[in-house]
Amino acid sequence: MNTNLVQFSAAELAQANSIQQQISQKEFEMKLVDINSMHLSNQDASSYFYQQRKQSLVIEISNLKAQRDSHINEALTYALTQAERELNQHLTFSNASLLLSNIRSFLSIQNIRPVVSLPVTLKISLLNSRLQRSVGPISLKRELLNVRMQLQIP
């Protein structure tokens, strides 16, 4: 087992979680701006300020989501690389299945639908095909299938 891959995947997921907390905070701020702006007339100078603040928050949230998705993709990459190594070593217990389960749980709990990069999508599809033809760990097959379904990867 390569503990570095496990640690790197966990660290990337922790980064994604930290950024998700920032996103939630910014979304809350945007709701407060919306509430405050409802009580203003369109002619009010502060109305312009609230529109500018809202636009700024939209941009910040968009940038944070891109960063979060990047960390999720990295966490997936490390987990999938770990899975490939475990398959090559013919291990019966899969740490990669635990990593994939953690990622999947994070996405479910936070209700996140990340933008998955093409290399990660291809790696998931290739690894799934390889697992279909081999006698790999059942837990890894199950978790990879669950990740594919959750991310809607064909």
N, C-alpha and C positions, 0 to 999 in steps of 0.2 A: 504494500500500500504506500502511496505517496502522500504523506501527511501534508506536504506543502499545498497540493491541489485542494485538499479538504479545507485547510486553513484559508487559502485564497478565496475559495468559493464562499465560505462563511463570512469573510471580511467584506466581500463585494455585496453580499446580501445585507449585511449590517449597514453598509453605506447607502444602499437603496432604501432601507427602512428609515434612516436618518433623513434622507431627502424627502421621503413620503411624508414625514412629520412636518417638514417645512412647507410642502405643498398644502397639507391640511390647514396649516396656520394661514397661509396666503389666501386660501379659499374662504376661510372664516373672515379675514380682513375684507375680502371683496363683498361678502354678504353685509358686513357692517357699512361699507361704502354705499351699497345699494339702499340700505335702510335709511341712511342719512340723506341720500340724494332724493328720496321720495318726498321729503318734507320741504323741498326747496322749489322755488319757481324757476322756470327755464331762463329767466332774465338775470337771475342772481349770479354774481361773480363766483360764488363758492360752488355753484353748479358746474361751472367749467373746471374748477379744481377737482371735483369729485369724478368727472368724466376722465380727466387726465390720470388721476390716481387709479381708477378702474382699468384703464388701458395699460398702465404700467404694471399692474398686478397680473393682468392677462398674459403679458409678455414674460414676466418673471415665472409664472406658473408653467408656461409652455417650455421655458428653458429648464426648469427644474424637472419636469416630466421627461425631457430628453436625457438629462443626466441620470435620472433614476432608471430609465430603460437601458441605458448604457451599462450601468452596474448590474442590472438583472441579466443582461446578455453575457456579461463577463462571468457572473456566477454560474450561469448555465454552461458556458464554455468550459469552465474548470470542472464542473460536475460531469459533463459528457466526456471530457478527456480522461477523468478518473474511471468512468464506465468502460471506455475503450481499453485502458490498461488492465482493468480487472478481467475483462473478457480475454485478453491476450494471455493473462496469467492463469486462466481457468479457475478463478476463485469461486468458492461456493457462497460466501457472504459478501454482500455488496455495500460498501460505504457510499457509493455513488447513488444507490437507491435512497439512502437517507438524505443525501444532499438534494436530490430531486424532490423528495417529499417535503423538505423544508422550504424550498423555493415555491413549490406548488401551494403549500399552506400559507405562505406569506402573500402570494397573489390572491388567494381566496379570501383571507381575512381582511386584507386591505381593499378588496374588490378592484383589483388592477387588471387591466388588459394592456400589457406592454406591447410596444412595437418590437417584434423579434427580428433580428438581423438575418439576412439571407444565409450567411455562413452557419449560424446557429440552427436555422431551419433545415438546411441541408444535412448538418451533422446529426440532428435528431432523426431525420428520415433515413439516413444511411445506417445509423446505429439501430434503429428499429428493424430495418430489413435484415441486418446482420443477426439480431437477436431472434428473429423469426426462424432463421435457418440453423441456429445453434442451440446448445443446451446450456444457456447462461442462467444465472440466478433468476428465479421466478419473481423475486421482489423487484429486481431491476426491470424486468419486462413489464411488470404491472405499473411501476412508477413512470417509466418512459411512456407507456400508453396513456396514463393519466395526464402527464404533462402535455403530450400531443393533443389530447382532446381539449384540455383547458386552454391551450394556446391556439386551438383550431388549426393545427398543422396537418395537411393531408398526408 
